[in-house]
Amino acid sequence: MLSAKRGDITTVTNVDYICNAANGQGTMGGGVAAAIKKAGGETIEQEAAAYCKKYEPKRGELYTTTAASLPYEAVLHLVTMETPEEKSNYDVVYSCLQSLIHYCQENHIYRVALPALGTATGGLDPDTVAIYYRELLHNVREIQFIAVDMDETFIQALEAE
């Protein structure tokens, strides 16, 4: 199940997890990552960087950190780029969404908020990314996905069917 909401992902209520559009180094200096770090604290970035240094996640993969002071079970980091400020691509967004679905199903996660992956720093078209969200997330009935983004264009594209 997929719904959309314009706003700040760090203030979403009624979800257990939030997602970050991450890089494979764990730094959280821009976009939604910076907002999550600002709201939740440096611990999130420190954990992300330590994980990335040890495991070297690739684009399309997912890793987790605590949510620190945020009111969520954890932050799910979806790796949309290997290095900070790198451009993303649609195949990576598709892989990230598949990784998210699989992780949520395996770990009994039923309510999760996620941003518009790859549309800001990653440089992807919000309308096209919205198509991927609708195709992959809409029919997963056991999980409530809430797409949360500051970009009204993305939200409108998700709501258009």
N, C-alpha and C positions, 0 to 999 in steps of 0.2 A: 504494500500500500504506500502510495506516495502523495505527499502534500507539500505545499510551498508557502514560505513566509518571508517577507522582507524584514531584515533586521540584523542584529548582532548575534552571532551563533553562541556567544558566551553568556547570553541572557535567556536562552530558550528554556522553557519549563516543560515538564512532562516528558522528558527523555532521560535515559540512563547513561547514554554515551554521546559524545560529540566527535566529529571528525575534523582533522586538519589536512589541508593540502600541503604536503610535506616535501622536503627535498631529502636526498639520501645521505646527507651529512648531519642532519638533526638540528641545524641552526634555524632559528625562528625569528628572522629579522624583518619580514615584510608580509603584507596581506593578512589573511586570516590567521596565519601562524603568529604574527606579531600581536594580533588582538588576543589570541588565546594565552600567549605568554604574559601579556600585560595584565590580563584579568586573573590568571591563575598562578602566576609567579614563575620565577626563574627555574624552579625545580623541574618543570615540564621540559624546558629546553635542555637542561643538564642531563636528564634521563634520556631524552631523544638523542643527544650527541653521543652519549656513552653507548647506547644501543647501536647506533650507526657505525661507530668506530669498531665495535666488536663484530657485527654481523654484515655490514655493508649491504643494506637492502637495495634492491634494484627497482627501477620504475615499474609501477603496476602492483607492487607489493604493499603489505600493510604491517605495521608494528604498533605496539601500544606503550603508553606511559600512564602514570597516575594522572589524575586531574588536579592534583595539588589542592589549592584552595577553592577550586570550582566545585559546584554541587553535583558532580557526575561520577560514575563508577570509574571511568578512565577516558583518555583521549585516544582515539584510533587515528593513527597517522597514515594517510594514503600517499604513497610516494609518486608524485606526478612529475618530478624532475630529479636528476641526480645531483646537480649543484644549484646553489641559490641563484635565482633570477634566470634560469635556463628556460627556454621555451618548451612547452609540452606538446603532445599530439593526441589525436582522438583515440588511437589504439591504446595509449597509456591510460586515458580516462576510462575506456571500456574495461581494461584489465583491473584498474583500481575498483571499479564498481563490482566486478565479478569477485574480486578478493574480499570486498566488504560483505557481499551477500553470503559468501561461503563462511567467512569468519563469524558473522552473526548467527547463521544457522548452526554451526558447530558449537558455539558458545552460549546458545540460548539467549541471545540479545534480541529484544523485541521492539525497542524504541530508540532510534538514533537520529541525530541531526547531522547534516553534512552541508558543506558549502558548494558553490559552483566550481567544481574542480577544473583547473587549467584555464579559467576564463580571465583572470586578472594578470598576474605575473606570467602565467603560462601562455598568454596571448591567443587563446582559442575563442572562437565565435560562441557567444552564449546560446544562441538559437540552436546551433548544432549540438552543443553539449546537452541542452535540454531534451533533445530527441533521444540521446543515449539514456538519460535518466528515466524518461517515460518508458522506453523499450525494456530496460533491464529491471527497474525498481517497482514499477506500477503493479505488476502482477505477482509480486512476492507478498502473498496475503498475510503470512504469519509475522511479518516485520513492518513496523510503522517507520518509514523513512520520511523525515522532514527536511526538505531542502531549504536552507536558510542562507540568504545572501543580501548584501547591501544593494546589489545591482537589480533595479526594477525590471530591466530588459530580460534578465534570466528568469525572474519570477513570472513575468507575463508569458514568456515562451513556455514555461512549464505548465501554466494553467490553460494555455491554448491547446485544444485537442481537435 
